[in-house]
Structure formats: structure tokens, C-alpha cells
Amino acid sequence: MPDTNAVQNSNAKESVAAPPVPLKGTIAQAPTPIQPLRILILAQVGTIGKSTVGATVLHPHLNGSFYSIESFNQDAGRYGIDVKRYSAAPDDLEDFQFELANDLDHAIVDIGQSALDEFLKRMAVDHMVEDFHYVVSVADTTIRGQDEAINTWETLMKIGFEPSQYRLVLNRSQPKKAIEEQYSRLFAYKKLHEEFWIKPACVLPAIPAFEAVVKKKISWEDALSPGVNFLDRSRELRAAGRVAEAQEATNRSVLAKWARGATIFTEAAFAALDIPV
């Protein structure tokens, strides 16, 4: 497993409208890896944004396989990703481990809240810790979201992960309020456990564009549509008398604008994760 530098203490920062340094709104695609990277993403609270983080923060950079261990909740397939699905049943988890071992690409493994307990038990028995380079958890500003993130970290350490493998995304932050105040329980825990990985910069605000893309039933990649000027396309369609198609192209231009704005934040969060790809 890769070694990482010790976590640096960070001063209090505010959640603002955008990161201080503008980042590009498009994402470079990763080449086929020589050494496949395995990232586990999980949370003990459902609907906390875990699959959204996997689909919009991690997957655009890994550009590899996406696995979902889930019983009934939604997964990253909502964002147009080709998801390989397994349940937490014993036979399924065996098949999953064989497929992952034979996968030549980078891989994200998304563990649904409904399957988490069974997966962690099997992970301990099968020593699946060896299968993963990093584990990413997600917390929101709620008391439960923060407490469960701490519980998850403690469980992961007990089953064999190293602190250097752990990462935490602070999700659904509010603007113009200090990050340390919004996630006060997590930063208080950090003071008692220096090895606990948390960065104020590894944060995502509440971003309406994510749900808008899901409602439109298009992929996150299609929402970004780098190199496509939907407004120019709309004008051409109107000139040709294709009004309905022109209106749809205009609507797509708005969605693309929202997605580009969201990517500023997802790129900043990925940079803060400090996961070399």
C-alpha cells in the first residue's frame, strides 16, 4: 500500500462560493494503468452523497471500473456510469473478489449503507484490506453524519487499514461559514487523534447541478460535454426551423454551465484528497 505524508494541521477556512484558485471545468481522462489503483468508498449513513462523490470526484480521474455492493439503494448508475453490481450475499462477495482480482483497470468499489455491515465482516474474514490502496469516506454537517464517519474510521483501523490510506470528503457544506464550525465534531476528534485524516479543503458544497443531471437522465460526462457549444447548436437549429430541438439545445447549455461550475468544486476536492493516479 502506498505511504503518504503525515496530515498537516490546517487553519480555519471558510466555505466560500468557489475555491481561491480557479480550476479547469473539464477533466483529463486517465490512460490505461500499469498498476491498477483500487479505491473503496463507503459511509454508514444512506443518502449522504457517497455515490455522487464516487461518480463526480473520483471516477472522472480513474476512468476505470465502478463496482457497487448494494442491496436496494441507488448507486452511481444515476450518473450514467456502467456499474458492476453485486449484493452482500456470500456467493456474490466471492464472485466480486475474483472479478476485482482480474480487473486490469483502476477500480472504485462503492459500498452501499444497506450492505456495509456484511461487507466489513467479510472484509475482515477474507483479509480484503490487501485489495485496496485507499478508502474514502463521506460525512455531512449533521451530528449523525459526523459521528458515523468517526465510527467508520475506527472500524476501518481495527480491520487493518493504515491511517495513511484513509480519506474523508466533507459533503454539503454551507457557504460563508467556517468549515471547522460546520464539522465541529470531526475536527474535535482530530485534536484527540492526530492520525485521523481530515482537511478543510476536501469539501463539497451542496450542489444542485448533481440532482439536475439525474433528473434529466443524462450522464455526468454528457452534462459536461467538453468542446460542445450548445448555444451555437441552438441557433443553427432555430435557423433551420427546428424549434423544439433548438430549445432542448438551449436547455442543455444551461445544464452544461451548471456542470462546469460543479466541476470547479469536484476538482478542488480531488486535489485535496491527494490520491496519486
GIBELMO-V896777 format. One line per field, one symbol per residue. ss: DSSP state (H for helix, E for strand, L for the rest). psi: psi as a letter, one per 30 degrees, with the letter a starting at -180 (. if undefined). A space follows every 10 residues. Layout:
ss->???
psi->???
This chain:
ss->LLLLLLLLLL LLLELLLLLL LLLLLLLLLL LLLLLLLEEE EELLLLLLLH HHHHHHHHHH HHLLEEEEEL LLLLLHHHHL LLEEEELLLH HHHHHHHHHH HHLLLLEEEE ELHHHHHHHH HHHHHHLHHH HLLEEEEEEL LLHHHHHHHH HHHHHHHHLL LLHHHEEEEE EEELLLLEHH HHLHHHHHHH HHLLLLLLLL LLEEELLHHH HHHHHHLLLH HHHHLLLLLH HHHHHHHHHL LLHHHHHHHH HHHHHHHHHH HHHHHHHHHH HHHLLLL
psi->kkkllkkkkk lklkjafllf jklkglkkkk lkkejkkkkk klkgklhfge eeeeefeeef eehbljkkjk efllafffgg kjkjkllgke eefeeeeeee fgkfllkkjj jleffeeeee eeeeeghfef fkelkklkka fleeeeeeee eeeeeeeegf kkeffklkkj lhlklhkkef eeheeefeee ffiffkjkkf fikkljjfee eeeeefhlle eeeeikfkjf eeeeeeeefg gieeeeeeee eeeeeeeeee eefeeeeeee effhjk.
